Amino acid sequence: MNLSAISSSDRRRFLGATASAFAALAASGCTIRTRGADGAPGRARQPASFAGYGALAPDPAGLIDLPPGFSYRVISRLGDGMDDGGTVPDRADGMGCFDLGGGEIALVRNHELQPQHDAGGPIAKGFGKRNGVYVPGGTTTIVLDAETLAVKRQFRSLGGTIRNCAGGVTPWGSWLSCEEAPTGPGQRYGDGLERNHGWVFEVPASARGLVDPVPLTAMGRFNHEAAAVDPATGIVYMTEDRDDSVLYRFLPKVPGKLAEGGRLQAMVIEGLADTRNWNSPAMPVGKRYRVSWVDLDNVEAPKDDLRQRAAAKGAALVARGEGLHMGESAIFACCTSGGAKQLGQILKLTPGLAGSPDMVELFFESESTAQFNYGDNLCVAPNGHLIVCEDQYTDVVDNHIRGITPQGSAYDVARLTTQTELAGACFSPDGKWLFVNVYSPTATLAITGPWAA
């Protein structure tokens, strides 16, 4: 199936065949791509301007400052007992939210643990071992009452992996958990490891315990960060957290069945080899470029050189691709250290419809730390705004959640008052709650307030 040239009618058939996926997309803050009356990709209806929610008020509990009218609750913490006998592990990172039906929602939460870290108890089943013991990375799942947010159960759902950083939700109701760890036996940081790591794993939101850990090897072995699925085609887009990274996409043989294989490609931008803007403003904000895609081979990359081979084939360089999320008609990618000030960029990739080419533009480039400073995880809110989590690289950090309007204006959503990062932002199916992780010590928060319509 040639997904890059799929027709509009084929897309509609695919969407019709996966109608049950829409709840999962809504849970992640996505809306399905539509077409406007003029035939152009549909856009969210937004006010002419939005100035933000006002000055952040200090949190009496000393955890997270929020605008007037907003509040939060902690729903899970490091060390909390889980239903499988373990305790909540540390280093909570990327996360997705899913509607399970029956008044329940699930949060599938990554833990960016390395072999030397505490798993929160022994792991009964997993992917890889170090010196005979399963390595501690993976995911935990929290099942909540959709109305009250009471925790009904929480448990480990993926084990034996390393540095599960970010990932992405799928339209068919699963979480793609990505290892930011291309290492293995005899490789850097690979002492004692029994298998190669650096893969994507799929965790169904409906899992009741540890899943069988199947590495999706056709999706490539690299320093994985995030993933986003276009619901109209089943194509999976992926980022890599490296200064000289590229943007990838995976064309599955069968949409929705990633384990059956497919083709891995990298983004080529017509007339532009480098999006980073470090040495000169080669990519101005708002200018649209035509995109093509180059096939990659030897994608299991035992030398961890996939991005370099992609660049040699003409793929455009990206500055530390991290957060990635599918919006109404485009995919947004956070490039953590991009831009002339090296404070971060956001790329906007618009997949073509009815045979038209894919297009990419620089949607936002931070010009000051007040806009955002090292954006990492991001999601698209139900109102079309971007929600960006900061992860600063300074001795003393002052990490925020920033909002960015469809017109490209940045504003404050929250400020973390502890010395760690925020990660895993995602919305509840009804759009009322923004879930987000405090990285370490792990705390999963639910934030609510008068969100802009």
ABEGO torsion letter per residue (X at the ends): XBAAABBAAAAAAAAAAAAAAAAAAAAAGBBBBBBBAAGBBBBBBBBABBAEAEBBBBBAAGABBBBBGBBBBBABBBGBBBAAGBBBBBGBBBBBBBBAEGGBBBBBBBBBBBAABBAGEBBABBABBBGGBBBABEBBBBBBBAAAGBBABBBBABBGBBGBBBEBBBAAGBBBBBBBBBBEBGBBGABGBABBBGBBBBBBAABABBBBBBBBAAAEBBBBBBBBBBAAAGBBBBBBBBAABBBBBBBBABBGBAAAEEBBBBBBBBGBABAAGAABBABBBGBBBBBBBBBBBGAAGAAGAAAAAAAAAGBBBBBGBBBBBBBAABBBBBBAABEAAGAEBBBBBBBBBGGBBBBBBBABBBABAAABBGBBBBBBBAAGBBBBBBBBBBABBBBBBBBBBAAGBBBBABBBABBBBBBGBBBBAAGABBBBBBAOBBBBBBBBEBBBX
